[in-house]
């Protein structure tokens, strides 16, 4: 994200792209906690990559000790099936390599089985499951892929 990009546009993209999760996932998506200020902070402390202006696709990248964490991968409904998500995942792999990190890591909600299939098709392997506070069952699955 550059100084010319408006975090409010990124937030609008994420909210629209994740709208289909409403009523499917429990607890509700963390996108409800996102603000333009939080997106600007992510851009300062990690990375926010966009395709298009206004953005048609985005991804948040955060370096962890042993992997580059991929978050908030979103594509506008009007731009789906055009390979934008794959382009951003390829970028994430390049960034992990540039940072000397051996893997990409991401989480997806347990209910979003189509996301699990997509990430497996991209070479990711499920390596764990986590529960949000207050839940006695897994609510998210963790996936990793070596780079």
C-alpha positions as CSV (number, residue, x, y, z in Angstrom):
1,X,0.0,0.0,0.0
2,X,1.4,3.4,-0.9
3,X,0.6,6.8,0.3
4,X,-1.8,7.2,-2.5
5,X,-3.9,4.3,-1.4
6,X,-6.8,5.0,1.0
7,X,-7.2,2.4,3.9
8,X,-10.9,3.0,3.8
9,X,-11.0,1.5,0.3
10,X,-9.1,-1.5,1.5
11,X,-11.6,-1.9,4.3
12,X,-14.5,-1.7,1.9
13,X,-13.0,-4.4,-0.3
14,X,-12.5,-6.7,2.7
15,X,-16.0,-6.2,4.0
16,X,-17.5,-6.8,0.6
17,X,-15.4,-9.8,-0.1
18,X,-15.9,-11.4,3.3
19,X,-19.7,-10.7,3.4
20,X,-20.5,-14.2,2.4
21,X,-19.1,-15.5,5.7
22,X,-21.8,-13.7,7.7
23,X,-24.0,-16.3,9.3
24,X,-21.6,-19.1,8.3
25,X,-18.8,-18.7,10.7
26,X,-18.9,-18.6,14.5
27,X,-17.5,-16.4,16.0
28,X,-18.0,-13.6,13.5
29,X,-15.1,-12.5,11.3
30,X,-12.3,-10.3,12.8
31,X,-13.0,-8.0,9.8
32,X,-15.6,-6.4,12.0
33,X,-12.7,-5.1,14.2
34,X,-10.8,-3.6,11.3
35,X,-10.7,0.1,10.9
36,X,-8.8,2.3,8.4
37,X,-6.3,3.1,11.2
38,X,-5.7,-0.6,11.8
39,X,-5.1,-1.1,8.1
40,X,-2.6,1.8,8.1
41,X,-0.9,0.3,11.1
42,X,-0.7,-3.1,9.4
43,X,1.0,-1.3,6.5
44,X,3.6,0.2,8.9
45,X,4.3,-2.9,11.0
46,X,3.8,-5.5,8.2
47,X,2.8,-5.2,4.6
48,X,-0.4,-4.5,2.7
49,X,-0.4,-5.4,-1.0
50,X,-3.1,-4.2,-3.4
51,X,-4.0,-4.9,-7.0
52,X,-5.9,-2.0,-8.7
53,X,-7.0,1.4,-7.7
54,X,-9.5,1.4,-6.1
55,X,-8.3,-2.1,-4.9
56,X,-9.7,-5.2,-6.6
57,X,-7.6,-7.5,-4.4
58,X,-5.5,-7.3,-1.3
59,X,-3.4,-9.3,1.1
60,X,-1.8,-8.6,4.5
61,X,1.6,-10.1,5.2
62,X,3.2,-10.3,8.6
63,X,6.6,-11.7,9.3
64,X,6.7,-14.3,12.1
65,X,9.9,-16.0,13.3
66,X,9.4,-19.1,11.1
67,X,6.9,-18.1,8.4
68,X,5.3,-15.2,6.6
69,X,1.7,-15.0,7.8
70,X,-0.8,-14.4,5.0
71,X,-4.0,-12.6,6.2
72,X,-7.0,-10.8,4.8
73,X,-6.6,-12.2,1.3
74,X,-9.6,-10.7,-0.5
75,X,-10.8,-10.2,-4.1
76,X,-13.7,-8.1,-5.2
77,X,-16.6,-10.2,-6.6
78,X,-16.3,-8.4,-9.9
79,X,-12.7,-9.5,-10.2
80,X,-12.9,-13.1,-9.1
81,X,-11.7,-16.0,-11.3
82,X,-9.0,-13.7,-12.9
83,X,-6.0,-15.0,-11.0
84,X,-5.6,-12.0,-8.7
85,X,-5.5,-14.2,-5.5
86,X,-2.9,-16.4,-7.1
87,X,-0.9,-13.4,-8.0
88,X,-1.0,-12.2,-4.4
89,X,0.0,-15.6,-3.1
90,X,2.9,-15.7,-5.6
91,X,3.9,-12.3,-4.2
92,X,3.7,-13.6,-0.7
93,X,6.1,-16.4,-1.6
94,X,8.5,-13.9,-3.1
95,X,8.3,-11.8,0.0
96,X,8.9,-14.8,2.3
97,X,12.0,-15.7,0.3
98,X,13.3,-12.1,0.3
99,X,12.8,-12.0,4.1
100,X,14.6,-15.4,4.5
101,X,11.5,-17.1,5.8
102,X,11.0,-20.8,5.0
103,X,7.2,-21.0,4.8
104,X,3.9,-19.2,4.3
105,X,1.3,-19.7,7.0
106,X,-2.4,-18.8,7.1
107,X,-5.6,-19.6,9.0
108,X,-9.1,-20.1,7.7
109,X,-12.3,-20.8,9.5
110,X,-13.3,-24.3,10.0
111,X,-16.7,-23.8,8.3
112,X,-15.1,-22.4,5.0
113,X,-14.4,-25.8,3.4
114,X,-14.1,-24.2,0.0
115,X,-11.1,-22.1,1.3
116,X,-9.5,-25.3,2.6
117,X,-9.8,-26.9,-0.8
118,X,-8.3,-23.8,-2.5
119,X,-5.4,-23.6,-0.2
120,X,-4.7,-27.3,-0.5
121,X,-4.7,-26.8,-4.3
122,X,-2.1,-24.1,-3.8
123,X,0.2,-26.6,-2.0
124,X,-0.7,-25.8,1.6
125,X,-1.0,-28.5,4.2
126,X,-3.1,-28.3,7.4
127,X,-0.7,-28.2,10.4
128,X,-3.1,-27.3,13.2
129,X,-6.4,-26.2,14.6
130,X,-7.1,-23.4,17.0
131,X,-10.1,-22.3,19.1
132,X,-11.2,-18.7,19.6
133,X,-11.7,-17.7,23.3
134,X,-14.8,-19.2,24.8
135,X,-15.1,-22.1,22.3
136,X,-14.6,-25.7,23.2
137,X,-14.2,-26.8,19.6
138,X,-11.7,-25.8,16.8
139,X,-12.9,-22.6,15.0
140,X,-9.9,-22.1,12.7
141,X,-7.5,-24.4,10.8
142,X,-3.8,-23.4,10.3
143,X,-2.2,-24.2,6.9
144,X,1.5,-23.9,5.9
145,X,3.5,-24.2,2.7
146,X,7.2,-24.3,2.3
147,X,8.7,-21.7,-0.1
